[in-house]
Amino acid sequence: MSKPTVIIKEIEGVKCEPYERLFVDTPDEYNGTVIDLISQRKGEMVSMAPISSGYTRIEFIITSRGLFGARSDLMTATKGNAIVNTEFEGYSPLKGALSARARGSLIAFENGTTTSYGMYNAQDRGTMFIPNQLNVYEGMVIGESNDSSDLVVNPCKKKHLTAVRSTGADEALRLVPPRVMTLEKCLEFIADDELLEVTPQSLRLRKKILSNDLRAKQRAKDKLGMANA
């Protein structure tokens, strides 16, 4: 599955995209957080009214593009207390580009099973999406990089055994729990050069070109093409 796109229609000579009406019932203490979150996705608040003691219903108009991943973010921001509903509003003129993903992907270097040592070193480079002791393959996206560009890491790396014991040799490596990636979050995260594999047991993000060497050659080719354009 590639990055989802909305269906653009031309209405009376104007390019239009689908919009939806978003209803968020949230505890009063999170009103500002909800409004700020949806505003960042270019949503427009149309009404706000109390619905019960301590709860407010906030209504927005937002593009379908802007809704990708919004439900998960709203639940996180309100600590699971929000009730989110949507309904199709219609087609209106294009809203313009939404903010692009600011960070790149962490990509597996080789086929194998992740190790505590490999994961411990990889987690310093970004946020992991996968747990330890998982089978991965070259080109698989295993996390989000701390940097704006993609980074190849080796979560399967094993610690070399030596005859010399270091001071912290017996200390357990502490692994940060991975970020839980739902289908909605995966569809929001996925880049143009990535794919999402969906199976009954798991969701896996991967590069369209799995080989690290072939991706590097393709990037060089693209840069050359841009320079000659």
ChimeraX attribute file (.defattr): number of C-alpha atoms within 10 A of each C-alpha:
attribute: neighborCount
match mode: 1-to-1
recipient: residues
	/A:1	11
	/A:2	15
	/A:3	15
	/A:4	13
	/A:5	8
	/A:6	10
	/A:7	10
	/A:8	14
	/A:9	16
	/A:10	12
	/A:11	12
	/A:12	7
	/A:13	7
	/A:14	11
	/A:15	14
	/A:16	18
	/A:17	21
	/A:18	20
	/A:19	23
	/A:20	20
	/A:21	20
	/A:22	23
	/A:23	20
	/A:24	21
	/A:25	23
	/A:26	24
	/A:27	18
	/A:28	14
	/A:29	12
	/A:30	19
	/A:31	18
	/A:32	9
	/A:33	14
	/A:34	20
	/A:35	17
	/A:36	13
	/A:37	15
	/A:38	21
	/A:39	15
	/A:40	12
	/A:41	18
	/A:42	21
	/A:43	23
	/A:44	17
	/A:45	17
	/A:46	11
	/A:47	11
	/A:48	15
	/A:49	11
	/A:50	14
	/A:51	12
	/A:52	10
	/A:53	8
	/A:54	10
	/A:55	18
	/A:56	20
	/A:57	20
	/A:58	21
	/A:59	21
	/A:60	21
	/A:61	21
	/A:62	24
	/A:63	27
	/A:64	17
	/A:65	21
	/A:66	21
	/A:67	20
	/A:68	18
	/A:69	17
	/A:70	18
	/A:71	17
	/A:72	16
	/A:73	16
	/A:74	22
	/A:75	16
	/A:76	12
	/A:77	15
	/A:78	17
	/A:79	10
	/A:80	12
	/A:81	15
	/A:82	22
	/A:83	15
	/A:84	17
	/A:85	12
	/A:86	15
	/A:87	11
	/A:88	14
	/A:89	15
	/A:90	12
	/A:91	18
	/A:92	17
	/A:93	15
	/A:94	15
	/A:95	17
	/A:96	8
	/A:97	10
	/A:98	12
	/A:99	10
	/A:100	8
	/A:101	11
	/A:102	10
	/A:103	15
	/A:104	19
	/A:105	28
	/A:106	28
	/A:107	28
	/A:108	26
	/A:109	22
	/A:110	20
	/A:111	15
	/A:112	17
	/A:113	15
	/A:114	22
	/A:115	19
	/A:116	20
	/A:117	19
	/A:118	18
	/A:119	25
	/A:120	17
	/A:121	16
	/A:122	26
	/A:123	22
	/A:124	12
	/A:125	17
	/A:126	19
	/A:127	19
	/A:128	24
	/A:129	18
	/A:130	21
	/A:131	18
	/A:132	19
	/A:133	14
	/A:134	13
	/A:135	13
	/A:136	21
	/A:137	20
	/A:138	20
	/A:139	23
	/A:140	26
	/A:141	30
	/A:142	26
	/A:143	26
	/A:144	23
	/A:145	23
	/A:146	18
	/A:147	14
	/A:148	12
	/A:149	12
	/A:150	16
	/A:151	20
	/A:152	20
	/A:153	22
	/A:154	21
	/A:155	29
	/A:156	25
	/A:157	20
	/A:158	13
	/A:159	10
	/A:160	5
	/A:161	7
	/A:162	7
	/A:163	5
	/A:164	7
	/A:165	9
	/A:166	8
	/A:167	7
	/A:168	8
	/A:169	9
	/A:170	8
	/A:171	7
	/A:172	9
	/A:173	13
	/A:174	10
	/A:175	16
	/A:176	13
	/A:177	13
	/A:178	15
	/A:179	13
	/A:180	12
	/A:181	17
	/A:182	13
	/A:183	15
	/A:184	14
	/A:185	16
	/A:186	20
	/A:187	19
	/A:188	18
	/A:189	21
	/A:190	21
	/A:191	21
	/A:192	11
	/A:193	12
	/A:194	20
	/A:195	21
	/A:196	21
	/A:197	12
	/A:198	12
	/A:199	8
	/A:200	5
	/A:201	5
	/A:202	9
	/A:203	13
	/A:204	18
	/A:205	26
	/A:206	22
	/A:207	21
	/A:208	16
	/A:209	17
	/A:210	19
	/A:211	16
	/A:212	17
	/A:213	9
	/A:214	11
	/A:215	16
	/A:216	12
	/A:217	12
	/A:218	13
	/A:219	11
	/A:220	12
	/A:221	12
	/A:222	12
	/A:223	12
	/A:224	11
	/A:225	10
	/A:226	9
	/A:227	8
	/A:228	7
	/A:229	6
